[in-house]
């Protein structure tokens, strides 16, 4: 934990379920979209196919490829799993909006002299489309990095690049995100201060873990709460 918040020079933000509601928009939209195909393949209703996806995620976790699980369970060809995942991922990205306090928070942090960096992971073209639709650009961030999963890039690699590029020490950086097994673990492993945003399916999955081997340094319920990092005493430390 930091003794002096003025040591912080940069803040790294995750994108999905951190700056906008991915779980409640694109994930639901993708599940509904692919339910039509699943229903046809397993001879069920679309609603049953939708609920099947939720059940599989509940059983195997948010990191699992549930379409591989569905294909195995129903003895479908391996190609079906790949096609279902592609259909889930490639949804129309037009109805997403930032949380209401994001822009004001980013502008305030920028006015205070903090370096702001957006780091997201996934299919590079899809993530770039989200960033464009949300209106996030260089006006708000000093840098935007996309860890392309198709190229097996990681947020750990992005964080190392940021430290080298901007001559930053780990203790001078705060990482804000919702995923304990992605950006928050990456940040922890490098000595970066980690802040979990309490939103979305990854956060909900974290709450269900009994033995929390990795714990973020801080938790926030709203993005604007990040402003309290200038007076870290006001943040509530996790007591799990």
C-alpha positions as CSV (number, residue, x, y, z in Angstrom):
1,X,0.0,0.0,0.0
2,X,1.2,3.5,-0.8
3,X,2.2,5.9,1.9
4,X,2.1,8.9,-0.4
5,X,-0.4,9.1,-3.3
6,X,1.7,11.7,-5.0
7,X,4.1,8.9,-6.0
8,X,1.4,7.8,-8.5
9,X,2.2,9.0,-12.1
10,X,0.0,6.8,-14.3
11,X,-3.3,5.1,-14.2
12,X,-4.1,2.1,-16.5
13,X,-7.8,1.4,-17.2
14,X,-9.3,-1.8,-18.5
15,X,-12.1,-1.4,-21.0
16,X,-14.8,-4.1,-20.9
17,X,-16.9,-4.0,-17.7
18,X,-14.7,-1.2,-16.4
19,X,-15.5,1.8,-18.6
20,X,-18.8,0.4,-19.9
21,X,-21.3,-2.4,-19.2
22,X,-20.1,-5.2,-21.4
23,X,-21.8,-8.0,-19.4
24,X,-25.2,-6.3,-19.7
25,X,-24.9,-5.4,-23.4
26,X,-22.5,-7.3,-25.7
27,X,-22.4,-10.5,-23.7
28,X,-26.2,-10.8,-23.5
29,X,-26.5,-9.8,-27.2
30,X,-23.9,-12.4,-28.2
31,X,-25.6,-15.2,-26.1
32,X,-29.0,-14.4,-27.6
33,X,-27.5,-14.3,-31.1
34,X,-25.8,-17.7,-30.8
35,X,-28.8,-19.3,-29.0
36,X,-30.5,-19.5,-32.4
37,X,-27.8,-21.7,-33.8
38,X,-27.5,-23.8,-30.7
39,X,-31.2,-24.4,-30.6
40,X,-31.1,-25.7,-34.1
41,X,-28.1,-28.0,-33.4
42,X,-29.5,-29.6,-30.3
43,X,-33.2,-29.4,-31.1
44,X,-34.2,-27.0,-28.3
45,X,-36.0,-23.7,-28.0
46,X,-33.9,-20.5,-28.2
47,X,-34.6,-19.7,-24.6
48,X,-33.4,-23.2,-23.5
49,X,-30.3,-22.6,-25.6
50,X,-29.7,-19.2,-24.0
51,X,-30.1,-20.7,-20.5
52,X,-27.8,-23.5,-21.4
53,X,-25.0,-21.0,-22.1
54,X,-25.5,-19.4,-18.6
55,X,-25.5,-22.8,-17.0
56,X,-22.3,-23.8,-18.7
57,X,-20.6,-20.6,-17.7
58,X,-21.8,-21.1,-14.1
59,X,-20.4,-24.6,-14.1
60,X,-17.1,-24.1,-15.8
61,X,-16.3,-20.4,-15.1
62,X,-16.1,-17.2,-17.1
63,X,-12.7,-18.1,-18.6
64,X,-13.9,-21.4,-20.1
65,X,-14.9,-21.8,-23.7
66,X,-18.4,-22.9,-23.0
67,X,-19.0,-23.7,-26.7
68,X,-16.4,-26.4,-26.5
69,X,-18.2,-27.7,-23.5
70,X,-21.6,-27.6,-25.3
71,X,-20.1,-29.3,-28.4
72,X,-18.6,-32.1,-26.3
73,X,-21.8,-32.6,-24.2
74,X,-24.0,-32.9,-27.3
75,X,-21.4,-34.8,-29.4
76,X,-21.2,-32.0,-32.0
77,X,-18.2,-31.7,-34.4
78,X,-15.3,-29.6,-33.1
79,X,-15.9,-27.2,-35.9
80,X,-19.3,-26.3,-34.3
81,X,-17.5,-25.0,-31.1
82,X,-15.3,-22.7,-33.2
83,X,-18.3,-21.5,-35.2
84,X,-20.4,-20.8,-32.2
85,X,-17.6,-18.8,-30.5
86,X,-17.1,-16.8,-33.6
87,X,-20.9,-16.0,-33.8
88,X,-20.9,-15.0,-30.1
89,X,-17.9,-12.7,-30.5
90,X,-19.0,-11.0,-33.7
91,X,-22.0,-9.0,-32.6
92,X,-23.2,-5.6,-33.7
93,X,-21.2,-3.0,-31.7
94,X,-23.4,0.1,-31.8
95,X,-25.4,0.2,-28.6
96,X,-22.7,0.5,-26.0
97,X,-22.2,3.7,-24.0
98,X,-19.7,4.7,-21.3
99,X,-20.7,4.7,-17.7
100,X,-21.9,8.2,-16.9
101,X,-19.0,9.3,-14.7
102,X,-16.2,8.1,-17.0
103,X,-15.5,11.2,-19.1
104,X,-15.6,13.6,-16.2
105,X,-13.3,11.3,-14.2
106,X,-10.8,11.0,-17.0
107,X,-10.8,14.7,-17.7
108,X,-10.2,15.5,-14.0
109,X,-7.4,13.0,-13.7
110,X,-5.8,14.4,-16.9
111,X,-6.0,17.9,-15.5
112,X,-4.2,16.7,-12.4
113,X,-1.3,15.6,-14.5
114,X,-1.8,11.8,-14.4
115,X,-0.8,9.8,-17.4
116,X,-3.8,7.8,-18.6
117,X,-3.5,4.6,-20.5
118,X,-6.2,2.3,-21.8
119,X,-5.2,-1.4,-22.0
120,X,-7.7,-4.0,-23.3
121,X,-7.4,-7.5,-24.7
122,X,-9.3,-9.6,-27.3
123,X,-9.6,-9.6,-31.0
124,X,-7.8,-6.4,-32.1
125,X,-10.4,-5.3,-34.7
126,X,-13.3,-5.9,-32.3
127,X,-11.7,-4.0,-29.4
128,X,-10.7,-1.1,-31.7
129,X,-14.3,-0.9,-32.9
130,X,-15.5,-0.7,-29.2
131,X,-13.1,2.1,-28.5
132,X,-14.3,4.0,-31.6
133,X,-18.0,3.6,-30.8
134,X,-17.4,4.7,-27.2
135,X,-15.6,7.8,-28.4
136,X,-12.4,7.0,-26.5
137,X,-9.4,8.4,-28.2
138,X,-6.2,10.4,-27.6
139,X,-8.3,13.3,-26.2
140,X,-8.6,11.2,-23.0
141,X,-5.8,8.7,-23.1
142,X,-2.1,9.3,-23.5
143,X,-1.8,5.8,-25.0
144,X,-4.2,2.9,-26.0
145,X,-2.9,-0.6,-26.2
146,X,-4.7,-3.7,-27.4
147,X,-3.3,-7.1,-26.4
148,X,-4.4,-9.2,-29.4
149,X,-5.3,-12.6,-28.2
150,X,-5.1,-14.0,-31.7
151,X,-1.3,-13.1,-31.5
152,X,-1.1,-14.5,-27.9
153,X,-0.3,-11.1,-26.6
154,X,-0.9,-10.4,-22.9
155,X,-1.6,-7.5,-20.6
156,X,1.5,-8.4,-18.7
157,X,3.5,-7.6,-21.8
158,X,1.6,-4.4,-22.3
159,X,2.3,-3.3,-18.7
160,X,6.0,-4.0,-19.1
161,X,6.0,-2.0,-22.3
162,X,4.3,0.9,-20.5
163,X,6.9,0.9,-17.8
164,X,9.7,0.9,-20.3
165,X,8.1,3.4,-22.7
166,X,7.3,6.0,-20.0
167,X,10.1,5.2,-17.6
168,X,7.7,4.3,-14.8
169,X,8.3,2.2,-11.7
170,X,5.5,-0.3,-10.7
171,X,4.7,1.6,-7.6
172,X,4.0,4.7,-9.7
173,X,1.2,3.0,-11.5
174,X,-2.4,2.1,-10.6
175,X,-4.3,-0.5,-12.6
176,X,-8.1,-0.4,-12.6
177,X,-10.2,-3.4,-13.9
178,X,-12.8,-6.0,-13.2
179,X,-10.9,-9.2,-14.0
180,X,-8.8,-10.8,-11.2
181,X,-7.4,-13.4,-13.6
182,X,-6.3,-10.9,-16.2
183,X,-5.2,-7.2,-15.6
184,X,-5.3,-7.4,-11.8
185,X,-3.1,-10.6,-11.6
186,X,-0.8,-9.0,-14.2
187,X,-0.6,-5.9,-12.2
188,X,0.0,-7.7,-8.9
189,X,2.8,-9.8,-10.5
190,X,4.6,-6.7,-11.5
191,X,4.1,-4.8,-8.2
192,X,1.5,-2.4,-9.6
193,X,-1.2,-1.0,-7.3
194,X,-4.4,-2.8,-8.3
195,X,-8.0,-1.6,-8.0
196,X,-11.0,-3.9,-8.7
197,X,-14.1,-2.3,-10.3
198,X,-17.1,-4.0,-8.7
199,X,-19.1,-4.8,-11.9
200,X,-19.8,-7.5,-14.3
201,X,-19.6,-11.3,-14.6
202,X,-15.9,-11.5,-13.8
203,X,-16.3,-9.6,-10.6
204,X,-19.3,-11.8,-9.7
205,X,-17.3,-14.9,-10.4
206,X,-14.5,-13.5,-8.1
207,X,-17.0,-13.1,-5.3
208,X,-17.8,-16.9,-5.5
209,X,-14.2,-18.0,-5.0
210,X,-13.8,-19.2,-1.5
211,X,-10.0,-19.2,-1.3
212,X,-9.0,-15.8,-2.9
213,X,-5.3,-16.3,-3.5
214,X,-5.0,-13.0,-5.2
215,X,-6.6,-9.9,-3.7
216,X,-6.7,-6.4,-5.3
217,X,-5.3,-3.6,-3.1
218,X,-8.6,-1.6,-3.4
219,X,-12.2,-1.9,-4.6
220,X,-14.4,0.8,-6.1
221,X,-18.1,0.8,-7.0
222,X,-18.0,3.7,-9.4
223,X,-15.3,5.0,-11.8
224,X,-15.4,8.4,-10.2
225,X,-14.2,6.8,-6.9
226,X,-10.8,6.6,-8.6
227,X,-10.5,10.3,-7.7
228,X,-10.1,9.2,-4.1
229,X,-6.7,7.7,-5.0
230,X,-5.3,11.1,-4.4
231,X,-6.1,10.5,-0.8
232,X,-5.8,6.7,-0.5
233,X,-7.0,6.7,3.1
234,X,-10.5,7.1,1.8
235,X,-10.5,3.9,-0.1
236,X,-11.8,0.7,1.6
237,X,-9.2,-2.1,1.6
238,X,-10.6,-5.5,0.9
239,X,-11.1,-7.7,4.0
240,X,-12.0,-11.0,2.3
